């Protein structure tokens, strides 16, 4: 897939954008994934402190970051197999990237940032019972992260699209698959009575509903 033309259009727009817009995208592309980390913590804390039986809710909250980590590992495997050069070095006539071009050997396809963001968006949405509500936040954030990688000049559009799809698909498969085993483990942890285990799983019974 050749998306170098679209890459040129986006990076040209980035170079002509106001300085504050460039700065916002530079900060977001660098630190935006931390917001997903904070959401993981918030969903886990909500699950461990909710009233009543909560084994499945807690398992979903734990499965979300694990599924995201699996998506990152899968993205790295694909990246090492494809060996696509970064567009900030490969596309002739393109505007200079807003951030430093990654070192040679740090391949472009797929985008790890996009894979992580796509997986986190889906996993977090699945980790709460009212899926639509959280997805309204996480999906736009993931798309914005993907777009930022092209905007700052370090990925092709097809890199970020592949990353979003890979991460989202793996999370959709991994979260349900991990929930059962994690629920069993967290219930056993709670029953053990250990201080760390009780703190992690939350106060009160963690029975299956």
Secondary structure in CASP SS format (residue, H / E / C, confidence):
PFRMAT SS
TARGET T0000
AUTHOR 0000-0000-0000
METHOD secondary structure of the structure
MODEL  1
X C 1.00
X C 1.00
X C 1.00
X H 1.00
X H 1.00
X H 1.00
X H 1.00
X H 1.00
X H 1.00
X H 1.00
X H 1.00
X H 1.00
X H 1.00
X H 1.00
X H 1.00
X H 1.00
X C 1.00
X C 1.00
X H 1.00
X H 1.00
X H 1.00
X H 1.00
X H 1.00
X H 1.00
X H 1.00
X H 1.00
X H 1.00
X H 1.00
X H 1.00
X H 1.00
X H 1.00
X C 1.00
X H 1.00
X H 1.00
X H 1.00
X H 1.00
X H 1.00
X H 1.00
X H 1.00
X H 1.00
X H 1.00
X H 1.00
X H 1.00
X H 1.00
X H 1.00
X H 1.00
X H 1.00
X H 1.00
X H 1.00
X C 1.00
X C 1.00
X C 1.00
X C 1.00
X C 1.00
X H 1.00
X H 1.00
X H 1.00
X H 1.00
X H 1.00
X H 1.00
X H 1.00
X H 1.00
X H 1.00
X H 1.00
X H 1.00
X H 1.00
X H 1.00
X H 1.00
X H 1.00
X H 1.00
X H 1.00
X H 1.00
X H 1.00
X H 1.00
X H 1.00
X H 1.00
X H 1.00
X H 1.00
X H 1.00
X H 1.00
X H 1.00
X H 1.00
X C 1.00
X C 1.00
X C 1.00
X C 1.00
X H 1.00
X H 1.00
X H 1.00
X H 1.00
X C 1.00
X C 1.00
X C 1.00
X C 1.00
X C 1.00
X C 1.00
X C 1.00
X C 1.00
X C 1.00
X C 1.00
X C 1.00
X C 1.00
X C 1.00
X C 1.00
X C 1.00
X C 1.00
X C 1.00
X C 1.00
X C 1.00
X C 1.00
X C 1.00
X H 1.00
X H 1.00
X H 1.00
X H 1.00
X H 1.00
X H 1.00
X H 1.00
X H 1.00
X H 1.00
X H 1.00
X H 1.00
X H 1.00
X H 1.00
X H 1.00
X H 1.00
X C 1.00
X C 1.00
X C 1.00
X C 1.00
X H 1.00
X H 1.00
X H 1.00
X H 1.00
X H 1.00
X H 1.00
X H 1.00
X H 1.00
X H 1.00
X H 1.00
X H 1.00
X H 1.00
X H 1.00
X H 1.00
X H 1.00
X H 1.00
X H 1.00
X H 1.00
X H 1.00
X H 1.00
X H 1.00
X C 1.00
X C 1.00
X C 1.00
X C 1.00
X C 1.00
X H 1.00
X H 1.00
X H 1.00
X H 1.00
X H 1.00
X H 1.00
X H 1.00
X H 1.00
X H 1.00
X H 1.00
X H 1.00
X H 1.00
X H 1.00
X H 1.00
X H 1.00
X H 1.00
X H 1.00
X H 1.00
X H 1.00
X H 1.00
X H 1.00
X H 1.00
X H 1.00
X H 1.00
X H 1.00
X H 1.00
X H 1.00
X H 1.00
X H 1.00
X H 1.00
X H 1.00
X H 1.00
X H 1.00
X H 1.00
X H 1.00
X H 1.00
X C 1.00
X C 1.00
X H 1.00
X H 1.00
X H 1.00
X H 1.00
X H 1.00
X H 1.00
X H 1.00
X C 1.00
X C 1.00
X C 1.00
X C 1.00
X C 1.00
X C 1.00
X C 1.00
X C 1.00
END
